[in-house]
Amino acid sequence: MTKVLEDAIEKVRKLPADRQAYATELLEQIAAAGSDPFVVPEAHRAAVLEGLGQAQRGEYVSEDEIFKSR
């Protein structure tokens, strides 16, 4: 195991259980693909593309809006 991966796993261990579960799901998907290229799930890809489109259009939220949702 590489040092970078070990460091990342240590950081994940400190996250709340729901975030650990999410990280586990992603790692399992990557591992299941073996040496084949990892295919990003379509829902994730769509969300990223939507966010990039919003950024290109200058559609940002304020810090107040970000911290309100916490």
All heavy atoms as a GROMACS GRO file, in nm:
protein
  542
    1MET      N    1   0.086  -0.118   0.000
    1MET     CA    2   0.000   0.000   0.000
    1MET      C    3   0.090   0.123   0.000
    1MET      O    4   0.187   0.131   0.074
    1MET     CB    5  -0.089  -0.002   0.125
    1MET     CG    6  -0.189   0.111   0.129
    1MET     SD    7  -0.300   0.116   0.272
    1MET     CE    8  -0.365  -0.047   0.282
    2THR      N    9   0.056   0.220  -0.082
    2THR     CA   10   0.137   0.341  -0.089
    2THR      C   11   0.113   0.430   0.033
    2THR      O   12   0.008   0.421   0.098
    2THR     CB   13   0.105   0.422  -0.215
    2THR    OG1   14  -0.028   0.473  -0.205
    2THR    CG2   15   0.120   0.340  -0.342
    3LYS      N   16   0.207   0.514   0.061
    3LYS     CA   17   0.196   0.607   0.174
    3LYS      C   18   0.078   0.700   0.156
    3LYS      O   19   0.004   0.730   0.250
    3LYS     CB   20   0.328   0.686   0.187
    3LYS     CG   21   0.326   0.792   0.294
    3LYS     CD   22   0.340   0.732   0.432
    3LYS     CE   23   0.364   0.839   0.535
    3LYS     NZ   24   0.261   0.845   0.636
    4VAL      N   25   0.055   0.745   0.031
    4VAL     CA   26  -0.057   0.836   0.004
    4VAL      C   27  -0.189   0.767   0.037
    4VAL      O   28  -0.278   0.827   0.099
    4VAL     CB   29  -0.054   0.883  -0.144
    4VAL    CG1   30  -0.177   0.963  -0.178
    4VAL    CG2   31   0.072   0.964  -0.169
    5LEU      N   32  -0.202   0.640  -0.003
    5LEU     CA   33  -0.325   0.566   0.027
    5LEU      C   34  -0.341   0.545   0.177
    5LEU      O   35  -0.450   0.562   0.232
    5LEU     CB   36  -0.326   0.432  -0.047
    5LEU     CG   37  -0.448   0.344  -0.025
    5LEU    CD1   38  -0.577   0.417  -0.062
    5LEU    CD2   39  -0.436   0.215  -0.104
    6GLU      N   40  -0.232   0.511   0.245
    6GLU     CA   41  -0.237   0.495   0.390
    6GLU      C   42  -0.282   0.624   0.458
    6GLU      O   43  -0.366   0.622   0.549
    6GLU     CB   44  -0.101   0.452   0.444
    6GLU     CG   45  -0.064   0.310   0.410
    6GLU     CD   46   0.075   0.273   0.456
    6GLU    OE1   47   0.144   0.356   0.520
    6GLU    OE2   48   0.116   0.160   0.428
    7ASP      N   49  -0.229   0.737   0.413
    7ASP     CA   50  -0.267   0.867   0.470
    7ASP      C   51  -0.415   0.897   0.444
    7ASP      O   52  -0.486   0.946   0.532
    7ASP     CB   53  -0.182   0.979   0.412
    7ASP     CG   54  -0.036   0.973   0.457
    7ASP    OD1   55  -0.007   0.899   0.554
    7ASP    OD2   56   0.047   1.042   0.395
    8ALA      N   57  -0.461   0.866   0.324
    8ALA     CA   58  -0.601   0.890   0.290
    8ALA      C   59  -0.694   0.804   0.376
    8ALA      O   60  -0.796   0.852   0.426
    8ALA     CB   61  -0.626   0.863   0.142
    9ILE      N   62  -0.658   0.679   0.396
    9ILE     CA   63  -0.739   0.590   0.479
    9ILE      C   64  -0.743   0.640   0.622
    9ILE      O   65  -0.848   0.637   0.688
    9ILE     CB   66  -0.688   0.444   0.469
    9ILE    CG1   67  -0.720   0.389   0.330
    9ILE    CG2   68  -0.748   0.357   0.579
    9ILE    CD1   69  -0.660   0.255   0.300
   10GLU      N   70  -0.633   0.689   0.671
   10GLU     CA   71  -0.629   0.744   0.807
   10GLU      C   72  -0.723   0.864   0.818
   10GLU      O   73  -0.794   0.880   0.919
   10GLU     CB   74  -0.486   0.784   0.846
   10GLU     CG   75  -0.471   0.817   0.992
   10GLU     CD   76  -0.516   0.706   1.086
   10GLU    OE1   77  -0.492   0.587   1.057
   10GLU    OE2   78  -0.579   0.738   1.190
   11LYS      N   79  -0.727   0.948   0.718
   11LYS     CA   80  -0.819   1.064   0.718
   11LYS      C   81  -0.964   1.016   0.715
   11LYS      O   82  -1.050   1.073   0.785
   11LYS     CB   83  -0.791   1.154   0.599
   11LYS     CG   84  -0.660   1.229   0.611
   11LYS     CD   85  -0.632   1.310   0.485
   11LYS     CE   86  -0.496   1.377   0.493
   11LYS     NZ   87  -0.462   1.447   0.369
   12VAL      N   88  -0.992   0.914   0.636
   12VAL     CA   89  -1.129   0.862   0.627
   12VAL      C   90  -1.173   0.805   0.761
   12VAL      O   91  -1.289   0.820   0.800
   12VAL     CB   92  -1.140   0.756   0.514
   12VAL    CG1   93  -1.273   0.682   0.519
   12VAL    CG2   94  -1.120   0.822   0.378
   13ARG      N   95  -1.083   0.743   0.834
   13ARG     CA   96  -1.116   0.688   0.965
   13ARG      C   97  -1.167   0.794   1.062
   13ARG      O   98  -1.241   0.764   1.155
   13ARG     CB   99  -0.994   0.619   1.026
   13ARG     CG  100  -0.962   0.486   0.968
   13ARG     CD  101  -0.850   0.417   1.046
   13ARG     NE  102  -0.831   0.283   0.995
   13ARG     CZ  103  -0.720   0.238   0.938
   13ARG    NH1  104  -0.614   0.318   0.930
   13ARG    NH2  105  -0.712   0.116   0.893
   14LYS      N  106  -1.128   0.918   1.040
   14LYS     CA  107  -1.168   1.026   1.130
   14LYS      C  108  -1.300   1.091   1.089
   14LYS      O  109  -1.351   1.176   1.161
   14LYS     CB  110  -1.057   1.133   1.132
   14LYS     CG  111  -0.927   1.081   1.190
   14LYS     CD  112  -0.816   1.182   1.180
   14LYS     CE  113  -0.684   1.122   1.231
   14LYS     NZ  114  -0.573   1.214   1.215
   15LEU      N  115  -1.355   1.050   0.976
   15LEU     CA  116  -1.481   1.107   0.928
   15LEU      C  117  -1.601   1.044   1.000
   15LEU      O  118  -1.590   0.935   1.055
   15LEU     CB  119  -1.495   1.081   0.778
   15LEU     CG  120  -1.395   1.150   0.686
   15LEU    CD1  121  -1.412   1.100   0.542
   15LEU    CD2  122  -1.409   1.300   0.693
   16PRO      N  123  -1.716   1.111   0.995
   16PRO     CA  124  -1.838   1.050   1.049
   16PRO      C  125  -1.871   0.921   0.973
   16PRO      O  126  -1.828   0.902   0.858
   16PRO     CB  127  -1.946   1.156   1.023
   16PRO     CG  128  -1.871   1.284   1.000
   16PRO     CD  129  -1.738   1.246   0.944
   17ALA      N  130  -1.949   0.836   1.034
   17ALA     CA  131  -1.980   0.703   0.980
   17ALA      C  132  -2.040   0.709   0.840
   17ALA      O  133  -2.006   0.627   0.754
   17ALA     CB  134  -2.072   0.628   1.074
   18ASP      N  135  -2.127   0.807   0.814
   18ASP     CA  136  -2.191   0.813   0.682
   18ASP      C  137  -2.089   0.846   0.572
   18ASP      O  138  -2.095   0.793   0.462
   18ASP     CB  139  -2.308   0.911   0.679
   18ASP     CG  140  -2.267   1.055   0.709
   18ASP    OD1  141  -2.173   1.076   0.789
   18ASP    OD2  142  -2.330   1.146   0.654
   19ARG      N  143  -1.992   0.930   0.603
   19ARG     CA  144  -1.888   0.964   0.505
   19ARG      C  145  -1.791   0.846   0.487
   19ARG      O  146  -1.742   0.821   0.378
   19ARG     CB  147  -1.810   1.089   0.548
   19ARG     CG  148  -1.896   1.213   0.562
   19ARG     CD  149  -1.965   1.253   0.435
   19ARG     NE  150  -1.866   1.299   0.338
   19ARG     CZ  151  -1.889   1.318   0.210
   19ARG    NH1  152  -2.006   1.296   0.160
   19ARG    NH2  153  -1.793   1.359   0.130
   20GLN      N  154  -1.766   0.772   0.595
   20GLN     CA  155  -1.683   0.652   0.584
   20GLN      C  156  -1.751   0.550   0.493
   20GLN      O  157  -1.686   0.486   0.409
   20GLN     CB  158  -1.658   0.590   0.721
   20GLN     CG  159  -1.562   0.667   0.807
   20GLN     CD  160  -1.533   0.596   0.938
   20GLN    OE1  161  -1.543   0.474   0.947
   20GLN    NE2  162  -1.497   0.673   1.039
   21ALA      N  163  -1.882   0.537   0.508
   21ALA     CA  164  -1.957   0.442   0.424
   21ALA      C  165  -1.948   0.482   0.277
   21ALA      O  166  -1.933   0.397   0.189
   21ALA     CB  167  -2.102   0.435   0.470
   22TYR      N  168  -1.957   0.611   0.250
   22TYR     CA  169  -1.948   0.660   0.112
   22TYR      C  170  -1.809   0.631   0.055
   22TYR      O  171  -1.796   0.582  -0.058
   22TYR     CB  172  -1.979   0.810   0.108
   22TYR     CG  173  -1.973   0.869  -0.030
   22TYR    CD1  174  -2.065   0.833  -0.127
   22TYR    CD2  175  -1.874   0.961  -0.063
   22TYR    CE1  176  -2.058   0.888  -0.255
   22TYR    CE2  177  -1.868   1.016  -0.190
   22TYR     CZ  178  -1.960   0.979  -0.286
   22TYR     OH  179  -1.953   1.032  -0.411
   23ALA      N  180  -1.706   0.659   0.132
   23ALA     CA  181  -1.569   0.633   0.086
   23ALA      C  182  -1.549   0.483   0.062
   23ALA      O  183  -1.486   0.443  -0.037
   23ALA     CB  184  -1.468   0.684   0.189
   24THR      N  185  -1.606   0.401   0.148
   24THR     CA  186  -1.596   0.256   0.132
   24THR      C  187  -1.663   0.212   0.003
   24THR      O  188  -1.608   0.130  -0.073
   24THR     CB  189  -1.662   0.185   0.252
   24THR    OG1  190  -1.593   0.224   0.371
   24THR    CG2  191  -1.657   0.034   0.237
   25GLU      N  192  -1.781   0.266  -0.025
   25GLU     CA  193  -1.852   0.231  -0.147
   25GLU      C  194  -1.768   0.264  -0.271
   25GLU      O  195  -1.758   0.183  -0.363
   25GLU     CB  196  -1.985   0.307  -0.152
   25GLU     CG  197  -2.066   0.283  -0.276
   25GLU     CD  198  -2.192   0.368  -0.280
   25GLU    OE1  199  -2.244   0.405  -0.175
   25GLU    OE2  200  -2.236   0.398  -0.393
   26LEU      N  201  -1.707   0.382  -0.270
   26LEU     CA  202  -1.623   0.421  -0.384
   26LEU      C  203  -1.503   0.329  -0.400
   26LEU      O  204  -1.471   0.286  -0.511
   26LEU     CB  205  -1.578   0.565  -0.370
   26LEU     CG  206  -1.686   0.672  -0.381
   26LEU    CD1  207  -1.628   0.810  -0.356
   26LEU    CD2  208  -1.753   0.666  -0.516
   27LEU      N  209  -1.436   0.299  -0.290
   27LEU     CA  210  -1.320   0.210  -0.296
   27LEU      C  211  -1.359   0.072  -0.345
   27LEU      O  212  -1.286   0.009  -0.422
   27LEU     CB  213  -1.251   0.202  -0.161
   27LEU     CG  214  -1.167   0.323  -0.122
   27LEU    CD1  215  -1.116   0.310   0.021
   27LEU    CD2  216  -1.050   0.340  -0.218
   28GLU      N  217  -1.474   0.022  -0.300
   28GLU     CA  218  -1.520  -0.110  -0.344
   28GLU      C  219  -1.547  -0.111  -0.494
   28GLU      O  220  -1.516  -0.208  -0.563
   28GLU     CB  221  -1.644  -0.152  -0.266
   28GLU     CG  222  -1.612  -0.191  -0.124
   28GLU     CD  223  -1.734  -0.226  -0.040
   28GLU    OE1  224  -1.848  -0.192  -0.082
   28GLU    OE2  225  -1.717  -0.287   0.065
   29GLN      N  226  -1.603  -0.003  -0.546
   29GLN     CA  227  -1.629   0.005  -0.690
   29GLN      C  228  -1.498   0.005  -0.768
   29GLN      O  229  -1.486  -0.061  -0.871
   29GLN     CB  230  -1.710   0.130  -0.723
   29GLN     CG  231  -1.853   0.122  -0.676
   29GLN     CD  232  -1.929   0.252  -0.702
   29GLN    OE1  233  -1.884   0.338  -0.774
   29GLN    NE2  234  -2.046   0.264  -0.641
   30ILE      N  235  -1.401   0.080  -0.719
   30ILE     CA  236  -1.271   0.085  -0.786
   30ILE      C  237  -1.204  -0.052  -0.782
   30ILE      O  238  -1.152  -0.101  -0.882
   30ILE     CB  239  -1.181   0.194  -0.722
   30ILE    CG1  240  -1.240   0.332  -0.750
   30ILE    CG2  241  -1.038   0.183  -0.774
   30ILE    CD1  242  -1.177   0.444  -0.669
   31ALA      N  243  -1.208  -0.115  -0.665
   31ALA     CA  244  -1.144  -0.246  -0.650
   31ALA      C  245  -1.214  -0.351  -0.737
   31ALA      O  246  -1.149  -0.438  -0.796
   31ALA     CB  247  -1.147  -0.289  -0.503
   32ALA      N  248  -1.346  -0.344  -0.747
   32ALA     CA  249  -1.421  -0.440  -0.827
   32ALA      C  250  -1.384  -0.430  -0.975
   32ALA      O  251  -1.390  -0.529  -1.048
   32ALA     CB  252  -1.571  -0.419  -0.808
   33ALA      N  253  -1.346  -0.312  -1.018
   33ALA     CA  254  -1.308  -0.292  -1.158
   33ALA      C  255  -1.170  -0.353  -1.187
   33ALA      O  256  -1.134  -0.370  -1.303
   33ALA     CB  257  -1.308  -0.144  -1.193
   34GLY      N  258  -1.096  -0.387  -1.082
   34GLY     CA  259  -0.963  -0.444  -1.101
   34GLY      C  260  -0.873  -0.346  -1.173
   34GLY      O  261  -0.870  -0.228  -1.140
   35SER      N  262  -0.804  -0.394  -1.273
   35SER     CA  263  -0.714  -0.305  -1.346
   35SER      C  264  -0.784  -0.234  -1.462
   35SER      O  265  -0.722  -0.156  -1.534
   35SER     CB  266  -0.593  -0.385  -1.397
   35SER     OG  267  -0.638  -0.487  -1.484
   36ASP      N  268  -0.913  -0.265  -1.481
   36ASP     CA  269  -0.989  -0.194  -1.583
   36ASP      C  270  -1.007  -0.049  -1.541
   36ASP      O  271  -1.005  -0.017  -1.422
   36ASP     CB  272  -1.127  -0.258  -1.602
   36ASP     CG  273  -1.120  -0.399  -1.656
   36ASP    OD1  274  -1.021  -0.432  -1.723
   36ASP    OD2  275  -1.214  -0.477  -1.630
   37PRO      N  276  -1.026   0.040  -1.636
   37PRO     CA  277  -1.048   0.180  -1.600
   37PRO      C  278  -1.173   0.193  -1.513
   37PRO      O  279  -1.271   0.122  -1.533
   37PRO     CB  280  -1.070   0.250  -1.735
   37PRO     CG  281  -1.015   0.157  -1.838
   37PRO     CD  282  -1.026   0.020  -1.781
   38PHE      N  283  -1.167   0.283  -1.415
   38PHE     CA  284  -1.281   0.308  -1.328
   38PHE      C  285  -1.381   0.395  -1.403
   38PHE      O  286  -1.346   0.500  -1.456
   38PHE     CB  287  -1.237   0.378  -1.198
   38PHE     CG  288  -1.351   0.418  -1.110
   38PHE    CD1  289  -1.427   0.322  -1.046
   38PHE    CD2  290  -1.383   0.550  -1.092
   38PHE    CE1  291  -1.533   0.358  -0.964
   38PHE    CE2  292  -1.489   0.588  -1.010
   38PHE     CZ  293  -1.564   0.491  -0.946
   39VAL      N  294  -1.504   0.350  -1.408
   39VAL     CA  295  -1.609   0.425  -1.475
   39VAL      C  296  -1.688   0.500  -1.369
   39VAL      O  297  -1.743   0.440  -1.276
   39VAL     CB  298  -1.703   0.332  -1.555
   39VAL    CG1  299  -1.815   0.410  -1.619
   39VAL    CG2  300  -1.623   0.254  -1.659
   40VAL      N  301  -1.692   0.630  -1.381
   40VAL     CA  302  -1.765   0.713  -1.286
   40VAL      C  303  -1.914   0.686  -1.304
   40VAL      O  304  -1.963   0.689  -1.417
   40VAL     CB  305  -1.733   0.862  -1.308
   40VAL    CG1  306  -1.815   0.950  -1.216
   40VAL    CG2  307  -1.584   0.888  -1.288
   41PRO      N  308  -1.987   0.659  -1.195
   41PRO     CA  309  -2.130   0.637  -1.207
   41PRO      C  310  -2.199   0.756  -1.275
   41PRO      O  311  -2.162   0.871  -1.253
   41PRO     CB  312  -2.177   0.622  -1.062
   41PRO     CG  313  -2.055   0.578  -0.988
   41PRO     CD  314  -1.940   0.646  -1.058
   42GLU      N  315  -2.296   0.726  -1.362
   42GLU     CA  316  -2.361   0.829  -1.441
   42GLU      C  317  -2.419   0.942  -1.356
   42GLU      O  318  -2.410   1.059  -1.391
   42GLU     CB  319  -2.470   0.769  -1.530
   42GLU     CG  320  -2.532   0.867  -1.626
   42GLU     CD  321  -2.432   0.939  -1.717
   42GLU    OE1  322  -2.335   0.875  -1.764
   42GLU    OE2  323  -2.449   1.060  -1.741
   43ALA      N  324  -2.478   0.909  -1.240
   43ALA     CA  325  -2.536   1.012  -1.153
   43ALA      C  326  -2.428   1.108  -1.104
   43ALA      O  327  -2.451   1.230  -1.096
   43ALA     CB  328  -2.609   0.948  -1.035
   44HIS      N  329  -2.311   1.057  -1.072
   44HIS     CA  330  -2.201   1.142  -1.026
   44HIS      C  331  -2.150   1.229  -1.140
   44HIS      O  332  -2.123   1.348  -1.122
   44HIS     CB  333  -2.086   1.057  -0.971
   44HIS     CG  334  -2.121   0.982  -0.847
   44HIS    ND1  335  -2.027   0.931  -0.762
   44HIS    CD2  336  -2.240   0.947  -0.793
   44HIS    CE1  337  -2.086   0.868  -0.662
   44HIS    NE2  338  -2.216   0.877  -0.680
   45ARG      N  339  -2.136   1.166  -1.257
   45ARG     CA  340  -2.088   1.239  -1.374
   45ARG      C  341  -2.183   1.354  -1.407
   45ARG      O  342  -2.139   1.466  -1.432
   45ARG     CB  343  -2.077   1.142  -1.492
   45ARG     CG  344  -2.014   1.199  -1.614
   45ARG     CD  345  -2.009   1.090  -1.724
   45ARG     NE  346  -1.937   1.125  -1.842
   45ARG     CZ  347  -1.971   1.219  -1.929
   45ARG    NH1  348  -2.077   1.291  -1.908
   45ARG    NH2  349  -1.899   1.244  -2.035
   46ALA      N  350  -2.312   1.326  -1.404
   46ALA     CA  351  -2.411   1.429  -1.434
   46ALA      C  352  -2.404   1.544  -1.334
   46ALA      O  353  -2.413   1.661  -1.373
   46ALA     CB  354  -2.552   1.368  -1.435
   47ALA      N  355  -2.385   1.512  -1.207
   47ALA     CA  356  -2.377   1.616  -1.104
   47ALA      C  357  -2.253   1.703  -1.124
   47ALA      O  358  -2.259   1.825  -1.109
   47ALA     CB  359  -2.376   1.553  -0.965
   48VAL      N  360  -2.142   1.641  -1.159
   48VAL     CA  361  -2.018   1.717  -1.182
   48VAL      C  362  -2.034   1.808  -1.303
   48VAL      O  363  -1.998   1.926  -1.300
   48VAL     CB  364  -1.898   1.622  -1.200
   48VAL    CG1  365  -1.776   1.697  -1.252
   48VAL    CG2  366  -1.865   1.554  -1.068
   49LEU      N  367  -2.091   1.754  -1.411
   49LEU     CA  368  -2.110   1.835  -1.531
   49LEU      C  369  -2.206   1.951  -1.505
   49LEU      O  370  -2.185   2.062  -1.555
   49LEU     CB  371  -2.161   1.748  -1.646
   49LEU     CG  372  -2.059   1.647  -1.700
   49LEU    CD1  373  -2.124   1.557  -1.805
   49LEU    CD2  374  -1.937   1.716  -1.756
   50GLU      N  375  -2.309   1.927  -1.425
   50GLU     CA  376  -2.402   2.035  -1.389
   50GLU      C  377  -2.328   2.144  -1.311
   50GLU      O  378  -2.344   2.263  -1.339
   50GLU     CB  379  -2.517   1.980  -1.305
   50GLU     CG  380  -2.616   2.088  -1.262
   50GLU     CD  381  -2.726   2.034  -1.173
   50GLU    OE1  382  -2.741   1.911  -1.162
   50GLU    OE2  383  -2.796   2.117  -1.113
   51GLY      N  384  -2.246   2.104  -1.215
   51GLY     CA  385  -2.170   2.200  -1.137
   51GLY      C  386  -2.072   2.280  -1.222
   51GLY      O  387  -2.055   2.401  -1.204
   52LEU      N  388  -2.008   2.213  -1.316
   52LEU     CA  389  -1.915   2.283  -1.405
   52LEU      C  390  -1.991   2.385  -1.491
   52LEU      O  391  -1.943   2.497  -1.513
   52LEU     CB  392  -1.841   2.184  -1.494
   52LEU     CG  393  -1.736   2.098  -1.425
   52LEU    CD1  394  -1.684   1.991  -1.520
   52LEU    CD2  395  -1.622   2.184  -1.374
   53GLY      N  396  -2.108   2.346  -1.538
   53GLY     CA  397  -2.189   2.439  -1.616
   53GLY      C  398  -2.229   2.561  -1.536
   53GLY      O  399  -2.223   2.675  -1.584
   54GLN      N  400  -2.267   2.539  -1.411
   54GLN     CA  401  -2.304   2.650  -1.323
   54GLN      C  402  -2.183   2.742  -1.302
   54GLN      O  403  -2.197   2.866  -1.306
   54GLN     CB  404  -2.354   2.597  -1.189
   54GLN     CG  405  -2.489   2.529  -1.199
   54GLN     CD  406  -2.526   2.455  -1.072
   54GLN    OE1  407  -2.441   2.425  -0.988
   54GLN    NE2  408  -2.653   2.424  -1.057
   55ALA      N  409  -2.067   2.685  -1.283
   55ALA     CA  410  -1.946   2.766  -1.263
   55ALA      C  411  -1.914   2.847  -1.388
   55ALA      O  412  -1.878   2.966  -1.378
   55ALA     CB  413  -1.829   2.676  -1.225
   56GLN      N  414  -1.927   2.784  -1.504
   56GLN     CA  415  -1.898   2.856  -1.629
   56GLN      C  416  -1.995   2.973  -1.649
   56GLN      O  417  -1.959   3.074  -1.707
   56GLN     CB  418  -1.906   2.761  -1.748
   56GLN     CG  419  -1.789   2.665  -1.753
   56GLN     CD  420  -1.803   2.560  -1.863
   56GLN    OE1  421  -1.912   2.535  -1.913
   56GLN    NE2  422  -1.692   2.500  -1.898
   57ARG      N  423  -2.118   2.958  -1.600
   57ARG     CA  424  -2.217   3.065  -1.613
   57ARG      C  425  -2.205   3.167  -1.500
   57ARG      O  426  -2.281   3.263  -1.494
   57ARG     CB  427  -2.359   3.006  -1.614
   57ARG     CG  428  -2.389   2.921  -1.737
   57ARG     CD  429  -2.534   2.879  -1.743
   57ARG     NE  430  -2.578   2.799  -1.630
   57ARG     CZ  431  -2.566   2.666  -1.620
   57ARG    NH1  432  -2.510   2.597  -1.719
   57ARG    NH2  433  -2.610   2.602  -1.514
   58GLY      N  434  -2.112   3.143  -1.407
   58GLY     CA  435  -2.094   3.235  -1.295
   58GLY      C  436  -2.201   3.221  -1.189
   58GLY      O  437  -2.224   3.313  -1.110
   59GLU      N  438  -2.265   3.106  -1.184
   59GLU     CA  439  -2.371   3.082  -1.086
   59GLU      C  440  -2.312   3.024  -0.958
   59GLU      O  441  -2.298   2.902  -0.945
   59GLU     CB  442  -2.476   2.988  -1.144
   59GLU     CG  443  -2.546   3.042  -1.266
   59GLU     CD  444  -2.635   2.940  -1.334
   59GLU    OE1  445  -2.642   2.824  -1.290
   59GLU    OE2  446  -2.698   2.979  -1.434
   60TYR      N  447  -2.276   3.110  -0.869
   60TYR     CA  448  -2.217   3.068  -0.742
   60TYR      C  449  -2.311   3.103  -0.628
   60TYR      O  450  -2.393   3.194  -0.640
   60TYR     CB  451  -2.082   3.138  -0.718
   60TYR     CG  452  -1.981   3.109  -0.825
   60TYR    CD1  453  -1.953   3.202  -0.925
   60TYR    CD2  454  -1.912   2.989  -0.827
   60TYR    CE1  455  -1.860   3.176  -1.024
   60TYR    CE2  456  -1.818   2.963  -0.925
   60TYR     CZ  457  -1.792   3.056  -1.023
   60TYR     OH  458  -1.700   3.030  -1.119
   61VAL      N  459  -2.298   3.032  -0.516
   61VAL     CA  460  -2.376   3.067  -0.398
   61VAL      C  461  -2.288   3.148  -0.304
   61VAL      O  462  -2.165   3.136  -0.306
   61VAL     CB  463  -2.431   2.942  -0.325
   61VAL    CG1  464  -2.527   2.866  -0.414
   61VAL    CG2  465  -2.320   2.852  -0.278
   62SER      N  466  -2.351   3.228  -0.221
   62SER     CA  467  -2.276   3.308  -0.125
   62SER      C  468  -2.230   3.221  -0.008
   62SER      O  469  -2.282   3.112   0.014
   62SER     CB  470  -2.364   3.422  -0.073
   62SER     OG  471  -2.467   3.369   0.008
   63GLU      N  472  -2.136   3.272   0.068
   63GLU     CA  473  -2.092   3.200   0.188
   63GLU      C  474  -2.207   3.182   0.285
   63GLU      O  475  -2.218   3.080   0.350
   63GLU     CB  476  -1.976   3.273   0.256
   63GLU     CG  477  -1.844   3.253   0.188
   63GLU     CD  478  -1.729   3.308   0.269
   63GLU    OE1  479  -1.734   3.305   0.394
   63GLU    OE2  480  -1.633   3.354   0.207
   64ASP      N  481  -2.293   3.283   0.294
   64ASP     CA  482  -2.409   3.273   0.383
   64ASP      C  483  -2.495   3.154   0.346
   64ASP      O  484  -2.541   3.079   0.433
   64ASP     CB  485  -2.494   3.401   0.378
   64ASP     CG  486  -2.424   3.519   0.444
   64ASP    OD1  487  -2.330   3.496   0.524
   64ASP    OD2  488  -2.465   3.632   0.417
   65GLU      N  489  -2.519   3.132   0.216
   65GLU     CA  490  -2.600   3.020   0.172
   65GLU      C  491  -2.532   2.887   0.204
   65GLU      O  492  -2.598   2.791   0.241
   65GLU     CB  493  -2.628   3.030   0.023
   65GLU     CG  494  -2.724   3.141  -0.014
   65GLU     CD  495  -2.739   3.156  -0.162
   65GLU    OE1  496  -2.642   3.201  -0.229
   65GLU    OE2  497  -2.849   3.123  -0.211
   66ILE      N  498  -2.400   2.883   0.189
   66ILE     CA  499  -2.326   2.760   0.218
   66ILE      C  500  -2.339   2.724   0.365
   66ILE      O  501  -2.369   2.611   0.402
   66ILE     CB  502  -2.177   2.775   0.180
   66ILE    CG1  503  -2.163   2.785   0.028
   66ILE    CG2  504  -2.095   2.659   0.234
   66ILE    CD1  505  -2.025   2.822  -0.018
   67PHE      N  506  -2.318   2.823   0.453
   67PHE     CA  507  -2.319   2.794   0.595
   67PHE      C  508  -2.459   2.778   0.651
   67PHE      O  509  -2.476   2.718   0.757
   67PHE     CB  510  -2.239   2.902   0.671
   67PHE     CG  511  -2.092   2.894   0.641
   67PHE    CD1  512  -2.027   2.994   0.571
   67PHE    CD2  513  -2.018   2.784   0.679
   67PHE    CE1  514  -1.893   2.986   0.541
   67PHE    CE2  515  -1.882   2.773   0.650
   67PHE     CZ  516  -1.820   2.876   0.581
   68LYS      N  517  -2.560   2.828   0.582
   68LYS     CA  518  -2.699   2.808   0.624
   68LYS      C  519  -2.739   2.662   0.617
   68LYS      O  520  -2.816   2.613   0.696
   68LYS     CB  521  -2.793   2.889   0.533
   68LYS     CG  522  -2.856   3.007   0.597
   68LYS     CD  523  -2.964   3.060   0.509
   68LYS     CE  524  -2.916   3.189   0.444
   68LYS     NZ  525  -3.015   3.251   0.357
   69SER      N  526  -2.684   2.591   0.518
   69SER     CA  527  -2.724   2.452   0.496
   69SER      C  528  -2.657   2.356   0.594
   69SER      O  529  -2.688   2.239   0.593
   69SER     CB  530  -2.691   2.412   0.353
   69SER     OG  531  -2.551   2.413   0.332
   70ARG      N  532  -2.571   2.404   0.677
   70ARG     CA  533  -2.502   2.314   0.771
   70ARG      C  534  -2.580   2.295   0.897
   70ARG      O  535  -2.650   2.362   0.950
   70ARG     CB  536  -2.364   2.368   0.806
   70ARG     CG  537  -2.272   2.357   0.687
   70ARG     CD  538  -2.135   2.398   0.725
   70ARG     NE  539  -2.049   2.378   0.610
   70ARG     CZ  540  -1.921   2.394   0.612
   70ARG    NH1  541  -1.861   2.430   0.720
   70ARG    NH2  542  -1.849   2.374   0.506
   0.00000   0.00000   0.00000
